[in-house]
Amino acid sequence: MPELSDISYSHGVTVAAFRDYYRFLVTMYLDESAVIEPPEGGWPTITSDTWVDFDKTDEVFSLLRHLPYIRLAAGNETHQSVPDGEFADWTAIPADWQGKNIKELTEIPSDEGEVPPHIVGLTIYGEFCPKFLLDTELGVVYWPECAGVINTSGPDQVKPDPYDWAEDELITESQAEWRASGGIWAIEDFFGMLKFHFRELNFVPIGSRVVEMIWNRQPGKRRDMLTAIQEVYREHGWPDLTRFRRQDCLPQIVSKKKSHNSANPTLHKTSTALSTKPTLLLHPRLTQHR
């Protein structure tokens, strides 16, 4: 397991890790047009003055300014890049939003612990969307309260645990509990972990917009559909990227999903509600914070 003392934050490595992950998703299922790249010099709308009371470090703003993003989809569509959720498209967050409310939608609840200014949330609010928090000081990503099976598979996590960090005065005691509640990876290993679960089809893309986790709250018939979709991916060469026939695979997955939804209309309504995106423009918790 990697030692925290051997890990450091790198702006360039972090940006490259995001870009590599998005390219991986495009190889598997995501529309290439959904990925947007920053102009030379970074996104001009993202500066340290963009959101009142956001209270983040210059390093965080520099990262957000230079990241590629998965474009906020139009209407009630979604571009899920993790199970049941989306990485935040920070270019789409209006400048008149209050920073404290943006943090509420991208970070853990304030009553669960202190999130310091050098840590930024990566995903946007959703009922089942996982919360990822990137630490630009220690060079790690946290997944609070992630499923136990995530903790025991894929790339090794960072050691020792955050309670030891508090003893060494690297963090305050008030931050130890939430940091220790789930998984912690070096930034590149975090994206490696996500890719591992896509390769293993523990994270299952259903078409080009929705991703489900095989361990989540699935009724029996929906689990059967996910199993059938996993088999379609494997029949088309997944996870061997040199053999994977994406263009042939995705239409078959869409067809299988439609057949399942026609045969199980009640489950279709439930899954549609679960996959509806919590967008900045449509989600009630966001609109009330304008």
Secondary structure by P-SEA (a helix, b strand, c coil): ccccccbbbbaaaaaaaaaaaaaaaaaccccccccccccccccccccccccccccccaaaaaaaacccccccccccccccccccccccccccccccccaaaaaaacccccccccccccccccccccccbbbbbbbccccccccccccccccccccccccccaaaaaaacccccccccccccbbbbcaaaaaaaaaaaaaacccccccccbbbbccccccaaaaaaaaaaaaaaaaacccccccccccccaaaaaaaaaaaaaacaaaaaaaaaaaccccccccaaaaaac
